[in-house]
């Protein structure tokens, strides 16, 4: 009798623990990030740009325990992002939100390959159905008046600024929809 009671208590405790952990995992938002579109379209700057971009995203996401970064190695056009494609990627990767990004370098000088360390990081946030929720753009020159520094740091600052605005807009939309209900 004692063994049966002990066994049933252990099973109840295990079921209760798994239910709680399942609820905690449900509260986490999975956000899928595509490789940013890089302008100008030069192969030499895409890999360092992607590295700096995803480094900034992971740094920002690590601060929030309720968000999880998912990364795909494909690139979508920022201007003509197809809602069907976004929805398919979200469903296949079990993502709640999808971001499509663009990093635009300033061109300075007369030469073909002379760039400034200033960038404009633009982001669009979509839900898992492919509907545009909000978008943001962060210009490192106008916001921070950064004259010196590396392009990598400018990308990180621009990405963090764009993400901060995106998540601020998302919170405002949630509060507005909750008050409407």
DODOKE-130430 format. One line per field, with one value per residue (C-alpha): x, y, z. Coordinates in steps of 0.1 Angstrom, whole numbers. Layout:
residues N
east: (X_...)
north: (Y_...)
up: (Z_...)
***
This chain:
residues 181
east: (0_28_47_16_9_46_45_13_27_58_37_15_46_61_29_26_63_59_27_44_75_52_34_67_79_46_53_85_83_102_114_128_155_164_198_196_195_228_229_251_249_286_296_327_306_277_294_309_275_256_280_277_239_233_258_238_205_218_231_197_177_198_186_150_143_109_123_142_162_158_181_178_206_183_177_143_139_131_108_89_86_60_35_30_68_70_41_57_90_72_52_82_104_76_81_57_72_94_118_130_159_180_214_222_257_263_284_309_333_336_351_329_339_343_319_312_310_275_246_208_193_157_134_100_82_56_33_32_5_27_9_31_29_54_86_115_145_176_201_234_245_213_205_240_260_286_315_342_342_340_312_307_300_276_257_255_242_218_204_200_182_159_151_143_118_103_97_84_59_49_43_21_1_-5_-16_-40_-55_-59_-78_-100_-111)
north: (0_24_17_23_56_67_56_76_107_105_102_132_153_144_152_185_194_186_207_237_234_231_263_281_271_284_319_321_340_324_351_340_363_363_374_411_426_445_476_480_444_434_399_412_430_405_380_406_425_393_384_419_419_385_393_423_404_376_402_420_387_373_402_390_356_354_356_331_338_315_321_312_316_328_364_380_412_440_459_430_404_378_371_335_328_344_323_291_299_307_275_253_268_271_309_333_363_368_398_409_433_456_472_502_516_552_558_585_599_595_559_529_511_539_535_553_535_549_525_526_494_488_460_447_425_400_376_339_345_369_401_432_442_470_483_504_521_533_557_556_590_609_592_589_614_588_601_577_540_508_497_466_488_510_478_466_500_503_468_473_506_491_461_484_504_472_457_490_492_456_463_493_472_445_470_486_452_441_473_468_434)
up: (0_9_-23_-44_-26_-31_-67_-74_-57_-78_-110_-100_-93_-126_-145_-127_-134_-172_-174_-158_-181_-211_-201_-197_-232_-246_-233_-253_-286_-315_-339_-373_-388_-424_-437_-442_-477_-481_-502_-523_-535_-532_-522_-503_-476_-472_-449_-425_-425_-417_-389_-373_-378_-361_-334_-325_-327_-304_-279_-279_-277_-249_-227_-230_-216_-234_-269_-289_-321_-350_-380_-417_-442_-469_-479_-488_-506_-481_-504_-519_-491_-501_-473_-485_-484_-449_-437_-450_-433_-401_-401_-410_-383_-356_-354_-339_-357_-388_-395_-429_-427_-448_-442_-464_-464_-472_-503_-498_-524_-561_-562_-569_-536_-512_-483_-451_-418_-414_-421_-421_-406_-416_-403_-409_-384_-397_-378_-386_-412_-432_-422_-416_-379_-377_-392_-381_-395_-376_-392_-373_-385_-376_-344_-328_-350_-353_-373_-362_-355_-375_-398_-377_-346_-367_-378_-342_-330_-359_-354_-316_-323_-349_-326_-297_-318_-332_-297_-284_-312_-306_-269_-278_-303_-276_-251_-277_-287_-251_-242_-272_-260)
***
